[in-house]
Amino acid sequence: MTDPITDDDILRLARLAGLDLPPAYRTELIEAYGHVHAMVARLPGGRPHGDEPAHVFVPTVFQPKRP
């Protein structure tokens, strides 16, 4: 299990992404991360890659019929 992410970790990730945030936005980013983390935690996991529709897409099915 990993340690919980800290506010400093979130700000470090923002800097690594090239974001130079003023102090007011830093607080908003930290608060928003909590909401995003909760949403990601609700996503189902543990499914095989074959369940992904992109892996079963067959483009030839959608080609126009030729007379």
Steps between C-alpha positions, in 0.01 A plus 500: 500500500628848420512796732228760452597788273586823681426857399871542417482193273204649311680831455818319390302310236348829381847653465623193312205544263616855432234676707618816673201564725439806716431420868121533465491235228725265695236469770232431237717236333558320829127503575413382149746210527295358786189493280686346205656238726154403632362468143794286385457274804142423385611380156484125464830330446650161444354447155703344219615720211286294264190656657598842365290581191801649320653154495202346324425777249495368143511796258411286196151456642438871450625529143234594246354218297613499138242434232 
